[in-house]
Amino acid sequence: DFARRSSLAGDIFFDLRTVVLPIECSSPYAWAGDCENEEITGRDEVISKLVLEVDSRFGEYARCNFCPNGTDPFSGLSCEAGEYFCTCGPYDAAYECREKAVGRENITQEFGGFACSWDQFVVAPWRCWSLNVWRKTGGEWYSTLANGLCPGEDCTWRVVAVEKVVDKNCSDDAIFSVVERTDPNRCFETCGLRRNTSSNCWIGCFYQTVLGPKAMLPLPLDGFQAEGMSLDDLAAAWAAPFDSDDPRQGGCPPHPDSSLFQDPDHAAARLAAAASRSPATPPLMRY
């Protein structure tokens, strides 16, 4: 994910939502923003743990997403196929975002207004599973656009270090193993001996374990907290691939081509997703 940075909880939210895609993308209710998103469906993906130094005067979050076919699935605006495209403003009046400021978005505020109805549940119950993920994770997303990249006039962000790069398949395997071991109802055992992350059975058991059985159903927007695994346990599972190289500890070895990503200037170039205009410069903050 070159353009969107997240807190750990925000990263967990992004990944948890996507576990449902094998069901969604084979459904007549599939959405191109998910199913044609190379950040999610691409092969040979890696995950990088970075240290950024940023201007703490955050601006509007830029929705930077992969352009699959010349049209941004979020805004309907034209974009260059195969490249990232960033939009700001309301979804129904979006425009190409050219801000310098690092953007920040609160996931609970942004996604907490979406609820799964019983009408939706009847035809596509999986929608409730992904729509309820924000109740578990909360978190934040950050956007870093090209015009704010340091060095540069009135710059707002730079890459300090690339701490580790891992293969996403390795990270997924480590996380899935933790969830399977945590399952209190032995749900996964009903899905067969071999893990099949595309099966309805396995995906349903995954969300039931992570969110709790009640979160598999339509829920009111207020007054319900997801059950299931604790956020602390999920955070430990997500961090483990970077904390260790040993698979027995949930770790992942550095990606074989990590040297291609280790240079901070190279990483910054990949993070910079779009051009922007110019505001003022302030002190920088590490995160």
Secondary structure, 3 states (H helix, E strand, C coil): CCCEEECHHHHHHHHHHHCCHHHHCCCCCCCHHHHCCHHHHCCCCEEEEEEEEEECCCEECCEEEECCCCECCCCCCECCCCCEEEEECCHHHCEECCCCCCEEEEHHHHHCCCCCCHHHHHHCCHHHHHHCHHHHHCCEEEECCHHHECCCCCCCEEEEEEEEEEEHHHHHHHHHHHHHHHCCCCHHHHHCCCCCCCCHHHHHHHHHHHHCHHHHCCCCCCCCCCCCCCHHHHHHHHHHHHHCCCHHHCCCCCCCCCHHHHCHHHHHHHHCCCCCCCCCCCCEEEC
